[in-house]
Amino acid sequence: MTDTDSKTPETSSGMTPALTTVFAIACGMMVANLYYAQALIGEIAPALGLHGSTAGLIVTLTQLGYGAGLLLIVSLADLAENRRLILMMVAGTTVGLIGVVFSTGAMSFLLFSFVTGFCSVGAQIMVPLAAHLAPDAKRGQVIGNIMAGLITGIMLARPLASGLASVAGWRAIFAVSAVAMVALALLLAKMLPERRPSPGLGYGQILASSFRLLARTPAIQRRTAYQATMFAIFNLFWTAVPLVLASQFGLGQVGIALFALAGAGGALTAPIAGRLGDRGYIRMGTGIALGSAIVACLVAGWAGAAHMLIVLALAAVLLDAATQLNQVLGQRVIYSIAPEARGRINAIYMTVVFLGGAAGSMLASFSLYHGGWTATMAVGGGLAVAAFALFLTEPRGDHILSGSAYPVSSR
């Protein structure tokens, strides 16, 4: 299957540095909407009447909405015109954010949080579009640069939310983001190239094809399992740590914001990961990422028990860097499998990954409530060990896992 592209003057040469920057900023802004609430659980939960282990629903519903959007919408990148689809998702995100701002109870807040998460998948339509526009030799580099923007959005979301909440209340960040989404829609309408996939499979066939690709392709299975586990650990940590920082370290919103800002250093890993992938160091990089997650959980658990705030922050940076490294390397592999099916592959890959993230959020609330911070990090460490054990069974010399082959049928 071939695609047709209609490029604006700004993108006539493909994935230019300017367009890469726009993609990175857009992805960061859209995905940030999933994480604002993480730093504000302590304020939002009592305001909505959510307590104890149910407080995790504040984060979990947004993640589940994102997972549903990944499964039901991102696959459309192989069927519908991409630019229009992305703009529709930005508009839907704006509606969801406005609904959150004006929510007066738990049910309405959770409903609009789900809508916000569902429509924020526009970012995951943009990533395979960028892979489509980028030349093969620089695909990892382009993905890495865009993912750096995406992870920066994730990491800055928490300090921005905390900082605004300290002066204007927890609703402020959602209002600001709604305005930002309107501005983003105007920018993307001007800059995004059109991409019209050639006619082929229908919507139902597209969805079924996503599951078949996962079931029949060991490389997709492995990369999905690695990153779903890593993202579960990531969300486990960042759902629980604001509560720990407040209760055990006595930090207010500003202190929590500064701590989260330190974690943004993990974004620096993404461009490096992209270059590693382009040069064929995917296996080595994956081992480093999974091993680093084990170390990060062990160090974080000890630092919390020992009240070592700086060491806890360093563990956060290490965990974020490991998560980002594994993500970029994984996408380098899966986008090399079947170019005409990148939307479907990304859809099923990211759906499972974000379901893992939602599970991590729930595990954080449950483990922290029943066993404290040490138990939470023990769960994270156990997950990291399981992923590393799976990695050790990976066959050497596999051309698909190295990101250098296109042997799989997209049907």
N, C-alpha and C positions, 0 to 999 in steps of 0.2 A: 504494500500500500504506500502510496506517495502522498505528500502533503503539498499544498500550495500556500505560498506566503505573499502577502502584500505589505511591503515595508514603507514606512514613512521616510522622508528624507533623512531624518536623524538616524535611522537604522538600516540605511541602504547597504552598508558593508557588513551586516550581520550583528553579532553581539559586540558592539563597541564598548569601550571603557565607560562612556557616559551612560549607555543603556544598562550596563552591568551595575553601575552605581544606583540607578533608579530601581532596578530589580531588588537590589540589596536593601535599600531604604523601605521600599514597599513591603517586602516580605517581613522585615523587622517590625514595621508598624502594625501589620495585620496580625502577626502571631503574638505580639505583645498583649493583645486583648485577652489572651488566654491566661495571663499570669498576673494581671493587676490585683485580682482578688486574693492571691496567695499571701501577699504581705499584709492584707487587711482582714484576715479571718478573725482576728481578735476584736475588731470593731464591728464588722458586718454581722457576725454570728449573733451576738446579743441583741443587736438592733432588729434582727429578723426573727428572733426567738429560737435560734438553733443552738444547741448546747452539746457538750461532750463529743462523742464519736460522730454525731450527725453534722458537726461543723464542716467536716470534709466534703459534704455535698456542695458547698460553695464553689470549690475548685472542680470537683468530680463532674458536675453537670456540664460545665463548660467543656471539659475534656471529652465527655461522651458526645456532646454536640459536634465537636470537631471530628471525632471518630466517625460519626454518622455522615457528616459532610464529605469526609475523605472517601468513604465507600460509595456514596450515592452521587456525588458531584464531580469529584476529581477525574473519574473515569470518562466523563464527558469531554475531557480534553482530547480524546481520540475520536470524537464524534462531532462536537459543536465548535463553532468559531471561538478561538481562545480569548481574544481581546474582549468580546462582548460578555463571555462567561465570567471573566475576571471582574469586569466593571459591575456586573449584577451582584457578585459576591460582596464587593465593597459596599454597594448600596444596602444589601441585607445586613451587613455588619453594623452599619450606621443605625439602622432601625433597631437592632438588638441593643445597642449601647444606649440609645435614647430611652428604650423601655427599662433598662436597668436603672438609669438615673431617676426615673419617676416611679420606681417600684416602692410599694408601701408594705409589702409582706413577703414572707418566704416563697410562697408559690409563684408570685409574679416575678420576683427576682430570679428564681431558678429557671423559670420558663424563658425569660429574655436572655439569661446567661447561656442557655442551650442554643438559642437562635444566634447569639453572637459567636459562639464556638462553631456552629454549623456553617455560617457564612464566612468565617475567617479562613476557610480552606482555599480562598483565592491565592494565598501564598503558595500552596502546593500545586496549583495549576501553573504558576509562574516558573517554578523550578524546572519542571520538565520542558517547558517552553524555552527556557534559557539553554538547556542541554540540546534542544533541537536546533537552536540558532548558532551555537558555538561549534567551532571546528573540532574534529576528533582529538587532535593533539593537545588542545587546551581545554577540553571539556572539564576535567577535574579542577583546573585552576579557576575557571568561571564559576563552577558550582561552589568551590571553596570560598570564593569572594562573596557570592550571594549568601551562602550559609553563614558567613561572618556577620553580615548584616542581620540575618535572621536571629542568630544567637545573641547578638548585641541587643536586639529588641526584647528578647526574652529576659536577658539579665538586667537591662535598664528598666524594665516594666516594674519590678518590685521597688527599687529605690524611688522612682518617679511617683508611684502610687503612695508609698509611705510619706514622701516629702510633701505631696499635695494634701494628703489626709491630715498631716500635722497642723496645717494652716487653714484648710477649707473643708474638712470632713471627707468621709470615704467616697462620697458620690462624685467628688470633683474630678478625679482621674477619668471616670467614664464619660463625663461631659466633655472634657478636653479631647479625649480620644474620638468622640463622635464628630467634633469639629474637624479634627485632623483627618478623619476618613473622607469627609467632603472634599478637603483640599487634595488628598491623595487621588480621589476619583478624577478630579480635573487634570492632574498631572499625568495620570495613566492614559486618560482619553487622548492626550496629545502625543505621548511618547510610545505607547505600545504598538508594535506591528500586529497586523492581522495574521492569523494562521487558520486556514480552513482544511481540516483533514479530508482526504478523499473519501467519497461515499463507500461504505462497506457494511460492517456489522450494525445492527440496531442496538437500542439501549439495553434491552434485556440480554442480548448476546454479548455486549460489552461487559456487563456485570459478570456474567457467567465466565467469560474469558479471563477476567481478573483472577477468579478462584482457580481456574484451570492452570494458569501460569504459576500460581503459588504451589499448587499440588504437584506439578510436573517438573519444576525447576529447582533442583537442590540449592543452587546459588542464591535464589530468592529466599528460599526457606531459611538458609543459614544466616544471611544478612538481616532478615526480618527478626529472627530469634535473637541475634546479638543485640540489635538496636532496641527491640521491645524490652529486653531485660535492662539495658542501660538506661532507657528512658523511665522505666519503673523506678530504678534507683535514684535517678535525677529528681523525679517528682516526690519520691519518698523523702528525700533530704529537704527539698525546698518547701514542701508542705509543712513539715514538722519544725524546721529550724527557726522560723519566726516566733513560734510559740515558746521554744526553748530559750531563745535570746531574750524574750520578755520575762519569762518566769525564773530562769536560772541565772541570767546575767544582768537582769534589771534594765535592759535597753528599751528606750521608747521608740517611736516611729522613726525619728531621725537616725538613731543608732542602727536600727534594723535596715534602714535605707543604705547607710554607708557600708554595712556588711554585705548587702546584696550587690552593691556597686563593685566591691572587690571581686565578686564572682564573675563579673563581666570580662575579666582578664582571659577567661577561657575562650572568648571569641577570637583571640589571636591565633588559636590553633587551626582555624578553618582554612585560611589560605595555604598554610604549611601542609595540611592534610591533602588538599587538592593537588599540590605539586608532587607529594609522595605518591598519590594514586596515579598521576600521569607518568611517573617514572617507574612504576611497577612494584612499589614497596607496600602493597596492600596487605599481605599476610603479616609482615613485620609490624606495620602500623596497627593492625587489629589486635595483635598480641599485646602491644604496649598499652593500647586503650583499655582492654579488658583487665589487664594486670594492674593498671593504675586505679581502676575503679575499686578493686579489692583493697589496695593500699589506702585510698581515700576514705573508705568506710571504716577501716580499722583505726585510722588516725582521728577521724571525726568522732567516733565513739569514745576514744580515750580522751580527746580534748574536751568533750562535753563533761565527762565525769571529773576531769581534773580542773575544770573552769579555766581552760587556756584558750582565750578568745582568738588570739592571733593565729594559733595553730589550727583552730577550727576554720578560720577564714582561708588559710592555705589549703586545707583539705577541700573546701568548697571550690577553690580555683582548680585544683587537680581533678576533681570529679567533673566539673563543667568542661574542662579541656578534653578529658577522656571521652565524654559523651559526644562532643563535637567532632573529635578525631574519628571515632567509629562511624558517626553519621555520614560524614563526607566520603569516607572510603567506601561505605556501603552503597551510597548513591552512585559513586563512580562505577561500581560493579553492576548494579541493576540497570543503569541507563545504557550499558553496553550490550545488553542481552538481546533486545528486540526494539530497535529504534522506533518503529511504527506503533509500538504498544507502550510507549513510555508513560502515558497518562494512566493506563490501566495498571501497569506495574507499580507506579508510584502510589496509586490509590490503595491497592491491597497492602503494599508495604507499610505505608504510613497509617492505614487503618489499624493494623495489628500493633504497630508501634505506639500509637496513641491510646489504644485500649490498654496496653501495658502501662502507659503513663497514668491513666485513670485508676488502674489497679494499685499503682504505687501510691497515689494520693489516699486511697481508702486504707491501704496498709499502714500509711503514716499515722492517720488518725487513730486507727485501732491499736497499733503497737505502742504509740506514745501514751494513749489513754490507759492501757492496761499494763505496760511494762517500762515506760519511761524512754528516755533518749537512747540509753544503751541497747535496749531491745530493738528499737527502730533501726539503729545502725547494724545490729546483728542480722536483722532481716535483709538489709541492703547488702551486707557482706556475703551472706549466703547466696543471694541472687547473682552477685558478681562471680563467685566461685563456680556456680552452675554454668554460667555463660562461658567462663574460661575453660571449663572441662569439655564443653561442647566444641570449642575452638580447637582443642588439642586433637580432636578426631577429624579435623578438616584435611582432606587429601592434598598432598603437595603436587605442584605442577598442573593444577586444574586451570585451563585457559579461561574458563568463564569466571571463576573466582578471582582471577588476576585482572579482570575487567578488559580483556583484549579480544573477546570473540562475540559473534552474533549468531549462535546456532539454533535458537529456540523459535518455534512457530508461535506467532501471536494468536493463533486461532485456538 
